[in-house]
Amino acid sequence: MAEVTIGSITLDLQRKDIKNLHISVLPPEGKVRVSAPEHLSDTAIRMAVVKRIAWIRQQQADFAAQPRQSERELCTGETHYLWGRGYRLDVTTAEQVSVKLKAGRIVLASRTAVEADKRQELLHSWYRQLLRKRIEPLLLHWQERLGVSVNFVGIKRMKTKWGSCNASTGRIWLNLELVKKPPECLEFIIVHELVHMLERHHNERFKALMHKHLPKWPEYRRTLNRSPLAFDKWGY
C-alpha cells in the first residue's frame, strides 16, 4: 500500500486483482483508501479521485462532527451504550460473574476485582449474546422476505465496516458495535447485507431494492452515522 497525494487529499492506494476502483473514507478521522485494479493507470486513478473530492470532503466532515466517547476504563460511573441509550456502569463484587441490565444500569459483577481487560471481555461477551438474540428473528424474517439464504452469520468487532457479505459463500459478518446503536440500525445493516446476496454492487438496482423493502433506510443510515463513535485506537 502506498501513500499518494492527489490535490488536497492524501490517501492510501492499494492495487488489487479487482475489476472496479473503490474509494473509501474510513472512521474515525476520515482516512481515504483507494483500491484500484492493477491495470488502471495513475492518471485514471487521479481523475476518479478528483471527481469524488466533494463527496470525500463531506464524508470527512461527517466523521469530524460525530461525538466521541472518552477512553473506556470499565469502571463504575462510566456511560456505556445499549440499543442507542446510555447506561451508567456499576462494577461490583458477587459470588457469580455476570453482566446484566438492572434498575437502569449495566451491572458488571465478579468474585474479585479484575483488570480492565477482563472487564472488557465480560462486557463484550454480554453484548455479543444480546446482539445474537436480536439478530436471529430479524435474519429469519428478512431471508424469507427477500428470498435469499445465508450459510453463516458471525459477529466481530470491525474497524471500518458495520457489516460485510460474501455473496458467493453466503457468509455475513456483523459489527459487534451495532449492539450499542438504535435497533433500527441493526435491521438496516442486516437488510443491506442480505440485499447484497441479490446485487453485489451499490448501484441503482441495489438502491431500488433497499427502497422497495426498507423505505426508511436512508434515515436509518443517517442515525447510524450520527451516533457516537466508540473510543478505540483505530488502525488501518
Secondary structure as UniProt FT lines:
FT   STRAND          2..6
FT   TURN            7..8
FT   STRAND          9..16
FT   STRAND          22..26
FT   TURN            27..30
FT   STRAND          31..37
FT   TURN            38..39
FT   HELIX           42..51
FT   HELIX           53..65
FT   TURN            76..77
FT   STRAND          79..82
FT   TURN            83..84
FT   STRAND          85..93
FT   STRAND          98..102
FT   TURN            103..104
FT   STRAND          105..110
FT   HELIX           116..146
FT   STRAND          152..156
FT   STRAND          163..166
FT   TURN            167..170
FT   STRAND          171..175
FT   HELIX           176..180
FT   HELIX           183..195
FT   TURN            196..198
FT   HELIX           204..213
FT   TURN            215..216
FT   HELIX           217..226
//
